Amino acid sequence: MGVPRLSRWGVIASLVRRDYAVQFAGTSLGIVWVLARYVFQIALFYVIFGYVLQAALPEKADALTRAGEGDYLSYLLGAMCLWLPLSEMLLRSCGILSENRALIRRTSVGMHGFLWVPVVQAWLHYTLIFAAVSAIGLVRGTLSACAPLAFLAGLAILLSFAGWAFILARVSVLLRDVSPLMELVLQIVFWSTPIVYAVGPDLLWLFGWNPLYPLISLHRMLLFESDWPFRTLTEMPGLVLLAGFALPAFTLSARRLAHLVVDHL
């Protein structure tokens, strides 16, 4: 049993390398462009919320960026470090099967190996940005002693969303509108989650319905020792509902959609 499993992961590693080769063909920096894109997005939000709004609307900006002891950069880094690879994994999943339909038909690899490509890439991208964020926290003296736990938690959170990535990959073969729709959904989720802004305890009941908020708060707390906003599971019903719905949804999609997707590839 061990050999086939190792062989399977070897195939997935080859597919990941091939996908990177196609994405960054002709570039000199390759995967470094991923880190550069992440750094640019984080820097943009930091400048806008940390400086521009602070200068233009100081009172309102203080409310938006009030986090922990006022360390907005750590607050932002702790969330974006997880959100960027997670959102990219979900979006990349929407096209992974359609873009490789010819290879899936010609080879014996099948579509199951390709389903894992966005997940493995998300792990790699998360490792890159986590290293950069940890270096910044180390230099600034804000990095928590629990940072290794934050890294493991981040990998586990990405893995927990792999089932949703598989569902998106399968459905996008049947419905072409899934990819542009997912771009819109991710924008809505991003701005409805306290990632670049902070919220007070009076709004905790509302944001508790967002399943991402507890996960991002946990990652942020382990990485930079920020405050944990929740006390009981009843304060985060969104996460409880997502966890209860995830396994049945993944099981049904694997059974019902697999044959339909093969016919459409």
Buried (B, 14 or more C-beta within 10 A) or exposed (E): EEEEEEEBEEBBBEBBEEBBEEBBEEEEEEBEEBBEEBBEBBEEBBEEBBEEBBEEEEEEBBEBBBBBEEBBBBBBBBBBBBBBBBBBBBBBBBBBBBBBBEEBEEEEBEBBBBBBBBBBBBBEBBBBBBEBBBEBBEEEEBBBEBBEBBBEBBBEBBEBBBBBBBBBBBBBBEEEEBBEBBEEBBEEBBEBBBBBBBBEEEEBEEBBEBBBBBBBBBBBBBBBBBEEBBEEEEBBBBBBEBEEEBEEBBEEBBEEBEEEBBEEB
